[in-house]
Amino acid sequence: MSCLEARTGEVKYEGRRVPIPATFTASPVAVGGKILITSEDGDTFVIKAGPRYEILRTNSVSEPVYASMSLAQGKILIRGEKNLYCIGQKTR
């Protein structure tokens, strides 16, 4: 991953990688000050958006994922090879 200052083109960081070897087919998604990228192994890496590279957490759906995730009504939808996952805050 690389990060450039949009106004000036200044490189903030470049060549950063996720903590485990991974291949990506799905596009990254930006939401709530975070960048979400999901590997073909089904691992989603939550990266803090900004000038300093910081992985906030890693989550897995434990099955292959090739499609980009979707955002709808405050929820994250991830289509795995066999299942569709809907992630959101619990409502009463």
KOLFIFI-374109 format. One record per atom (N, C-alpha, C): residue number from 1; chain; x, y negated, z; atom name; residue in one letter. Coordinates in Angstrom, 3 decimals. Example, Ala and Ser with C-alpha at 12.3 -4.5 7.8 and 13.67 -1.06 7.14 Angstrom:
REM KOLFIFI-374109
{torkol 1; A; {13.190; 5.690; 7.800}; N; A} {torkol 1; A; {12.300; 4.500; 7.800}; CA; A} {torkol 1; A; {13.200; 3.300; 7.800}; C; A} {torkol 2; A; {12.850; 2.250; 7.080}; N; S} {torkol 2; A; {13.670; 1.060; 7.140}; CA; S} {torkol 2; A; {12.900; -0.030; 7.870}; C; S} 
END
This chain:
REM KOLFIFI-374109
{torkol 1; A; {0.837; 1.170; 0.000}; N; M} {torkol 1; A; {0.000; 0.000; 0.000}; CA; M} {torkol 1; A; {0.881; -1.232; 0.000}; C; M} {torkol 2; A; {0.327; -2.290; -0.560}; N; S} {torkol 2; A; {1.009; -3.580; -0.580}; CA; S} {torkol 2; A; {0.010; -4.662; -0.225}; C; S} {torkol 3; A; {0.498; -5.757; 0.314}; N; C} {torkol 3; A; {-0.351; -6.889; 0.673}; CA; C} {torkol 3; A; {0.331; -8.165; 0.195}; C; C} {torkol 4; A; {-0.398; -8.976; -0.562}; N; L} {torkol 4; A; {0.107; -10.258; -1.040}; CA; L} {torkol 4; A; {-0.812; -11.366; -0.566}; C; L} {torkol 5; A; {-0.255; -12.505; -0.259}; N; E} {torkol 5; A; {-1.038; -13.698; 0.091}; CA; E} {torkol 5; A; {-1.704; -14.186; -1.194}; C; E} {torkol 6; A; {-3.033; -14.213; -1.215}; N; A} {torkol 6; A; {-3.777; -14.558; -2.426}; CA; A} {torkol 6; A; {-3.442; -15.963; -2.947}; C; A} {torkol 7; A; {-3.262; -16.910; -2.063}; N; R} {torkol 7; A; {-3.000; -18.296; -2.467}; CA; R} {torkol 7; A; {-1.632; -18.480; -3.096}; C; R} {torkol 8; A; {-0.623; -17.830; -2.523}; N; T} {torkol 8; A; {0.751; -18.105; -2.927}; CA; T} {torkol 8; A; {1.421; -16.948; -3.673}; C; T} {torkol 9; A; {0.885; -15.757; -3.549}; N; G} {torkol 9; A; {1.508; -14.591; -4.152}; CA; G} {torkol 9; A; {2.635; -14.013; -3.309}; C; G} {torkol 10; A; {2.857; -14.591; -2.125}; N; E} {torkol 10; A; {3.920; -14.109; -1.235}; CA; E} {torkol 10; A; {3.621; -12.678; -0.790}; C; E} {torkol 11; A; {4.630; -11.823; -0.865}; N; V} {torkol 11; A; {4.481; -10.433; -0.440}; CA; V} {torkol 11; A; {4.561; -10.379; 1.082}; C; V} {torkol 12; A; {3.505; -9.879; 1.697}; N; K} {torkol 12; A; {3.480; -9.717; 3.154}; CA; K} {torkol 12; A; {4.048; -8.361; 3.559}; C; K} {torkol 13; A; {3.704; -7.324; 2.802}; N; Y} {torkol 13; A; {4.327; -6.010; 2.961}; CA; Y} {torkol 13; A; {4.113; -5.242; 1.672}; C; Y} {torkol 14; A; {4.951; -4.238; 1.448}; N; E} {torkol 14; A; {4.787; -3.392; 0.266}; CA; E} {torkol 14; A; {5.398; -2.018; 0.515}; C; E} {torkol 15; A; {4.915; -1.061; -0.251}; N; G} {torkol 15; A; {5.452; 0.289; -0.159}; CA; G} {torkol 15; A; {5.091; 1.034; 1.109}; C; G} {torkol 16; A; {4.058; 0.593; 1.805}; N; R} {torkol 16; A; {3.652; 1.291; 3.040}; CA; R} {torkol 16; A; {2.796; 2.494; 2.683}; C; R} {torkol 17; A; {2.927; 3.535; 3.456}; N; R} {torkol 17; A; {2.208; 4.784; 3.207}; CA; R} {torkol 17; A; {1.415; 5.194; 4.450}; C; R} {torkol 18; A; {0.421; 6.062; 4.218}; N; V} {torkol 18; A; {-0.327; 6.620; 5.345}; CA; V} {torkol 18; A; {0.572; 7.630; 6.048}; C; V} {torkol 19; A; {0.264; 8.001; 7.307}; N; P} {torkol 19; A; {1.184; 8.814; 8.098}; CA; P} {torkol 19; A; {1.354; 10.277; 7.660}; C; P} {torkol 20; A; {0.492; 10.774; 6.773}; N; I} {torkol 20; A; {0.638; 12.146; 6.288}; CA; I} {torkol 20; A; {0.617; 12.131; 4.763}; C; I} {torkol 21; A; {1.253; 13.105; 4.116}; N; P} {torkol 21; A; {1.205; 13.151; 2.645}; CA; P} {torkol 21; A; {-0.247; 13.259; 2.181}; C; P} {torkol 22; A; {-0.632; 12.446; 1.201}; N; A} {torkol 22; A; {-2.022; 12.437; 0.751}; CA; A} {torkol 22; A; {-2.110; 11.997; -0.701}; C; A} {torkol 23; A; {-3.154; 12.483; -1.365}; N; T} {torkol 23; A; {-3.480; 12.079; -2.723}; CA; T} {torkol 23; A; {-4.837; 11.396; -2.679}; C; T} {torkol 24; A; {-4.971; 10.300; -3.441}; N; F} {torkol 24; A; {-6.200; 9.519; -3.414}; CA; F} {torkol 24; A; {-6.829; 9.452; -4.799}; C; F} {torkol 25; A; {-8.122; 9.780; -4.879}; N; T} {torkol 25; A; {-8.910; 9.618; -6.095}; CA; T} {torkol 25; A; {-9.921; 8.495; -5.879}; C; T} {torkol 26; A; {-10.490; 8.432; -4.683}; N; A} {torkol 26; A; {-11.514; 7.443; -4.344}; CA; A} {torkol 26; A; {-10.896; 6.055; -4.207}; C; A} {torkol 27; A; {-11.688; 5.049; -4.512}; N; S} {torkol 27; A; {-11.254; 3.658; -4.366}; CA; S} {torkol 27; A; {-11.341; 3.223; -2.909}; C; S} {torkol 28; A; {-10.463; 2.309; -2.484}; N; P} {torkol 28; A; {-10.571; 1.766; -1.125}; CA; P} {torkol 28; A; {-11.818; 0.898; -0.999}; C; P} {torkol 29; A; {-12.286; 0.740; 0.227}; N; V} {torkol 29; A; {-13.452; -0.088; 0.528}; CA; V} {torkol 29; A; {-13.071; -1.038; 1.659}; C; V} {torkol 30; A; {-13.461; -2.301; 1.530}; N; A} {torkol 30; A; {-13.209; -3.294; 2.579}; CA; A} {torkol 30; A; {-14.512; -3.599; 3.302}; C; A} {torkol 31; A; {-14.454; -3.543; 4.637}; N; V} {torkol 31; A; {-15.644; -3.837; 5.442}; CA; V} {torkol 31; A; {-15.203; -4.258; 6.840}; C; V} {torkol 32; A; {-15.797; -5.310; 7.354}; N; G} {torkol 32; A; {-15.573; -5.721; 8.737}; CA; G} {torkol 32; A; {-14.121; -5.933; 9.124}; C; G} {torkol 33; A; {-13.323; -6.528; 8.241}; N; G} {torkol 33; A; {-11.925; -6.779; 8.562}; CA; G} {torkol 33; A; {-11.045; -5.540; 8.513}; C; G} {torkol 34; A; {-11.561; -4.501; 7.862}; N; K} {torkol 34; A; {-10.814; -3.245; 7.740}; CA; K} {torkol 34; A; {-10.827; -2.773; 6.289}; C; K} {torkol 35; A; {-9.825; -1.978; 5.939}; N; I} {torkol 35; A; {-9.782; -1.321; 4.637}; CA; I} {torkol 35; A; {-9.854; 0.171; 4.898}; C; I} {torkol 36; A; {-10.801; 0.845; 4.243}; N; L} {torkol 36; A; {-10.994; 2.277; 4.424}; CA; L} {torkol 36; A; {-10.548; 2.982; 3.150}; C; L} {torkol 37; A; {-9.649; 3.946; 3.298}; N; I} {torkol 37; A; {-9.219; 4.739; 2.146}; CA; I} {torkol 37; A; {-9.349; 6.216; 2.512}; C; I} {torkol 38; A; {-9.969; 6.982; 1.610}; N; T} {torkol 38; A; {-10.217; 8.397; 1.876}; CA; T} {torkol 38; A; {-9.410; 9.250; 0.912}; C; T} {torkol 39; A; {-8.665; 10.190; 1.460}; N; S} {torkol 39; A; {-7.831; 11.078; 0.648}; CA; S} {torkol 39; A; {-8.659; 12.237; 0.098}; C; S} {torkol 40; A; {-8.081; 12.932; -0.874}; N; E} {torkol 40; A; {-8.745; 14.110; -1.431}; CA; E} {torkol 40; A; {-8.901; 15.214; -0.391}; C; E} {torkol 41; A; {-8.115; 15.181; 0.683}; N; D} {torkol 41; A; {-8.240; 16.163; 1.764}; CA; D} {torkol 41; A; {-9.383; 15.828; 2.725}; C; D} {torkol 42; A; {-10.028; 14.672; 2.542}; N; G} {torkol 42; A; {-11.147; 14.284; 3.394}; CA; G} {torkol 42; A; {-10.764; 13.445; 4.597}; C; G} {torkol 43; A; {-9.524; 12.956; 4.626}; N; D} {torkol 43; A; {-9.066; 12.093; 5.724}; CA; D} {torkol 43; A; {-9.300; 10.636; 5.356}; C; D} {torkol 44; A; {-9.987; 9.903; 6.215}; N; T} {torkol 44; A; {-10.184; 8.475; 6.005}; CA; T} {torkol 44; A; {-9.244; 7.717; 6.928}; C; T} {torkol 45; A; {-8.464; 6.834; 6.345}; N; F} {torkol 45; A; {-7.522; 6.005; 7.087}; CA; F} {torkol 45; A; {-8.130; 4.612; 7.205}; C; F} {torkol 46; A; {-8.234; 4.117; 8.431}; N; V} {torkol 46; A; {-8.794; 2.794; 8.706}; CA; V} {torkol 46; A; {-7.613; 1.859; 8.937}; C; V} {torkol 47; A; {-7.443; 0.898; 8.035}; N; I} {torkol 47; A; {-6.300; -0.009; 8.070}; CA; I} {torkol 47; A; {-6.799; -1.422; 8.342}; C; I} {torkol 48; A; {-6.147; -2.101; 9.248}; N; K} {torkol 48; A; {-6.526; -3.471; 9.572}; CA; K} {torkol 48; A; {-6.200; -4.371; 8.376}; C; K} {torkol 49; A; {-7.191; -5.110; 7.901}; N; A} {torkol 49; A; {-6.965; -6.050; 6.805}; CA; A} {torkol 49; A; {-6.166; -7.237; 7.353}; C; A} {torkol 50; A; {-5.139; -7.626; 6.634}; N; G} {torkol 50; A; {-4.347; -8.756; 7.088}; CA; G} {torkol 50; A; {-2.894; -8.627; 6.687}; C; G} {torkol 51; A; {-2.081; -9.572; 7.094}; N; P} {torkol 51; A; {-0.696; -9.643; 6.636}; CA; P} {torkol 51; A; {0.264; -8.665; 7.301}; C; P} {torkol 52; A; {-0.226; -7.896; 8.269}; N; R} {torkol 52; A; {0.630; -6.921; 8.954}; CA; R} {torkol 52; A; {-0.001; -5.538; 8.803}; C; R} {torkol 53; A; {0.775; -4.577; 8.337}; N; Y} {torkol 53; A; {0.269; -3.219; 8.112}; CA; Y} {torkol 53; A; {0.036; -2.523; 9.447}; C; Y} {torkol 54; A; {-1.207; -2.104; 9.664}; N; E} {torkol 54; A; {-1.542; -1.425; 10.912}; CA; E} {torkol 54; A; {-2.667; -0.419; 10.670}; C; E} {torkol 55; A; {-2.377; 0.852; 10.894}; N; I} {torkol 55; A; {-3.410; 1.879; 10.800}; CA; I} {torkol 55; A; {-4.108; 1.946; 12.150}; C; I} {torkol 56; A; {-5.418; 1.696; 12.136}; N; L} {torkol 56; A; {-6.192; 1.665; 13.384}; CA; L} {torkol 56; A; {-6.615; 3.057; 13.825}; C; L} {torkol 57; A; {-6.959; 3.904; 12.863}; N; R} {torkol 57; A; {-7.360; 5.282; 13.192}; CA; R} {torkol 57; A; {-7.444; 6.108; 11.920}; C; R} {torkol 58; A; {-7.539; 7.408; 12.128}; N; T} {torkol 58; A; {-7.736; 8.357; 11.038}; CA; T} {torkol 58; A; {-8.878; 9.277; 11.439}; C; T} {torkol 59; A; {-9.800; 9.496; 10.506}; N; N} {torkol 59; A; {-10.932; 10.391; 10.741}; CA; N} {torkol 59; A; {-11.005; 11.375; 9.589}; C; N} {torkol 60; A; {-11.513; 12.571; 9.851}; N; S} {torkol 60; A; {-11.595; 13.585; 8.804}; CA; S} {torkol 60; A; {-12.987; 14.197; 8.740}; C; S} {torkol 61; A; {-13.427; 14.493; 7.513}; N; V} {torkol 61; A; {-14.680; 15.234; 7.337}; CA; V} {torkol 61; A; {-14.392; 16.713; 7.080}; C; V} {torkol 62; A; {-13.126; 17.085; 7.074}; N; S} {torkol 62; A; {-12.687; 18.484; 6.962}; CA; S} {torkol 62; A; {-13.165; 19.192; 5.699}; C; S} {torkol 63; A; {-13.286; 18.436; 4.619}; N; E} {torkol 63; A; {-13.571; 19.018; 3.311}; CA; E} {torkol 63; A; {-13.096; 18.028; 2.246}; C; E} {torkol 64; A; {-12.838; 18.506; 1.033}; N; P} {torkol 64; A; {-12.343; 17.612; -0.011}; CA; P} {torkol 64; A; {-13.316; 16.473; -0.329}; C; P} {torkol 65; A; {-12.753; 15.303; -0.620}; N; V} {torkol 65; A; {-13.526; 14.122; -1.012}; CA; V} {torkol 65; A; {-12.849; 13.516; -2.241}; C; V} {torkol 66; A; {-13.631; 13.354; -3.313}; N; Y} {torkol 66; A; {-13.099; 12.776; -4.547}; CA; Y} {torkol 66; A; {-13.806; 11.479; -4.923}; C; Y} {torkol 67; A; {-14.983; 11.242; -4.355}; N; A} {torkol 67; A; {-15.785; 10.068; -4.682}; CA; A} {torkol 67; A; {-15.492; 8.921; -3.721}; C; A} {torkol 68; A; {-15.661; 7.704; -4.204}; N; S} {torkol 68; A; {-15.512; 6.532; -3.345}; CA; S} {torkol 68; A; {-16.685; 6.473; -2.371}; C; S} {torkol 69; A; {-16.409; 6.041; -1.154}; N; M} {torkol 69; A; {-17.492; 5.917; -0.176}; CA; M} {torkol 69; A; {-18.379; 4.742; -0.547}; C; M} {torkol 70; A; {-19.589; 4.743; -0.019}; N; S} {torkol 70; A; {-20.550; 3.666; -0.252}; CA; S} {torkol 70; A; {-20.929; 3.034; 1.072}; C; S} {torkol 71; A; {-21.298; 1.776; 1.008}; N; L} {torkol 71; A; {-21.774; 1.041; 2.179}; CA; L} {torkol 71; A; {-23.217; 0.637; 1.931}; C; L} {torkol 72; A; {-24.105; 0.931; 2.889}; N; A} {torkol 72; A; {-25.512; 0.586; 2.739}; CA; A} {torkol 72; A; {-26.146; 0.398; 4.108}; C; A} {torkol 73; A; {-26.789; -0.739; 4.309}; N; Q} {torkol 73; A; {-27.541; -1.032; 5.524}; CA; Q} {torkol 73; A; {-26.735; -0.743; 6.790}; C; Q} {torkol 74; A; {-25.479; -1.150; 6.803}; N; G} {torkol 74; A; {-24.633; -0.985; 7.978}; CA; G} {torkol 74; A; {-24.105; 0.423; 8.191}; C; G} {torkol 75; A; {-24.266; 1.272; 7.201}; N; K} {torkol 75; A; {-23.802; 2.653; 7.310}; CA; K} {torkol 75; A; {-22.757; 2.942; 6.235}; C; K} {torkol 76; A; {-21.906; 3.941; 6.501}; N; I} {torkol 76; A; {-20.905; 4.403; 5.542}; CA; I} {torkol 76; A; {-21.349; 5.769; 5.052}; C; I} {torkol 77; A; {-21.384; 5.941; 3.738}; N; L} {torkol 77; A; {-21.761; 7.215; 3.139}; CA; L} {torkol 77; A; {-20.545; 7.815; 2.454}; C; L} {torkol 78; A; {-20.230; 9.057; 2.796}; N; I} {torkol 78; A; {-19.094; 9.760; 2.212}; CA; I} {torkol 78; A; {-19.607; 11.062; 1.616}; C; I} {torkol 79; A; {-19.342; 11.260; 0.322}; N; R} {torkol 79; A; {-19.766; 12.497; -0.334}; CA; R} {torkol 79; A; {-18.583; 13.449; -0.394}; C; R} {torkol 80; A; {-18.676; 14.479; 0.400}; N; G} {torkol 80; A; {-17.659; 15.523; 0.382}; CA; G} {torkol 80; A; {-17.976; 16.528; -0.704}; C; G} {torkol 81; A; {-17.144; 17.538; -0.808}; N; E} {torkol 81; A; {-17.346; 18.563; -1.835}; CA; E} {torkol 81; A; {-18.671; 19.303; -1.636}; C; E} {torkol 82; A; {-19.090; 19.490; -0.366}; N; K} {torkol 82; A; {-20.310; 20.242; -0.094}; CA; K} {torkol 82; A; {-21.359; 19.470; 0.708}; C; K} {torkol 83; A; {-20.962; 18.381; 1.359}; N; N} {torkol 83; A; {-21.879; 17.664; 2.250}; CA; N} {torkol 83; A; {-21.860; 16.164; 1.970}; C; N} {torkol 84; A; {-22.950; 15.512; 2.366}; N; L} {torkol 84; A; {-23.037; 14.059; 2.329}; CA; L} {torkol 84; A; {-23.074; 13.584; 3.778}; C; L} {torkol 85; A; {-22.147; 12.715; 4.151}; N; Y} {torkol 85; A; {-22.041; 12.228; 5.518}; CA; Y} {torkol 85; A; {-22.542; 10.787; 5.581}; C; Y} {torkol 86; A; {-23.322; 10.489; 6.615}; N; C} {torkol 86; A; {-23.790; 9.133; 6.886}; CA; C} {torkol 86; A; {-23.256; 8.745; 8.261}; C; C} {torkol 87; A; {-22.454; 7.693; 8.293}; N; I} {torkol 87; A; {-21.809; 7.268; 9.532}; CA; I} {torkol 87; A; {-22.306; 5.878; 9.887}; C; I} {torkol 88; A; {-22.778; 5.720; 11.105}; N; G} {torkol 88; A; {-23.262; 4.427; 11.558}; CA; G} {torkol 88; A; {-23.469; 4.436; 13.049}; C; G} {torkol 89; A; {-23.820; 3.297; 13.578}; N; Q} {torkol 89; A; {-24.060; 3.232; 15.014}; CA; Q} {torkol 89; A; {-25.411; 3.861; 15.332}; C; Q} {torkol 90; A; {-25.450; 4.528; 16.452}; N; K} {torkol 90; A; {-26.678; 5.168; 16.914}; CA; K} {torkol 90; A; {-27.701; 4.087; 17.245}; C; K} {torkol 91; A; {-28.919; 4.251; 16.730}; N; T} {torkol 91; A; {-29.991; 3.320; 17.060}; CA; T} {torkol 91; A; {-31.033; 4.043; 17.899}; C; T} {torkol 92; A; {-31.769; 3.282; 18.664}; N; R} {torkol 92; A; {-32.771; 3.882; 19.542}; CA; R} {torkol 92; A; {-34.120; 3.920; 18.906}; C; R} 
END
